Amino acid sequence: MNPITALGATIRETIDNVGYATRLFFSVLRASPGLLRRPRLITDQIHFIGNYSLVIIAVSGLFVGFVLGLQGYYTLNKYGSEQALGLLVALSLTRELGPVVTALLFAGRAGTSLTAEIGLMKAGEQLAAMEMMAVDPIQRVIAPRFWAGVVAMPVLAAIFSAVGVIGGYLVGVQMIGVDEGAFWSQMQGGVDVWKDIANGMIKSVVFGFAVTFIALLQGFEAQPTPEGVARATTRTVVIASLTVLALDFVLTALMFNT
């Protein structure tokens, strides 16, 4: 194929994909007000997405806190500042590691589950059957899962950060011997609720929007075959992970540039 023709075909396909994703996103927004009459659809999905991801999020947060406690102590000890270990652990988790690592784990656990579920529903013609019965599959299937992911993601990120702080405390104070009062006082004095915690929560909300929508989009447009669902699941992890890292850079540059 002529290189120019191939480039044009790639650009056209990209524009088509962006247009399809945009139409689906606005369809989800249009269908969302109808969920107010059936909130159980969202709460059930919050339980499915959030509760089943809780263990991996909590365990990962604990071990990340362990590592931060060790590495932070070894680094700060060189400069005689090991009393600031609590501040280092808290800022690292609330600003960066909490939202980002949670989003990556969320993409691997909940995102793939959503993609596979929607893809299998499409392969089994369940979505087509809903349309035949005058049931909007976007309102009944896609929108509840989307908003459940948006709600669950910040909660999981907060749990990750809280458990991570506990992990840093166990290693830094209980194992290494950093002064407990200094650990907590430095943290309380240096972490700002709005600048650090609130910005971290905003990050997690944005990541929740992105990861959940990517997972649902890949499942909704998957080929209705086992191979198509498998490829869509793989694309969910790859695209969602890269999107999270790119958004993290942009949000960090906007939020913490002062």
Summary of the structure (lengths in Angstrom):
residues: 258
radius of gyration: 21.4
end to end distance: 50.3
largest distance: 70.2
contacts: 907
relative contact order: 0.16
helix: 89%
strand: 0%
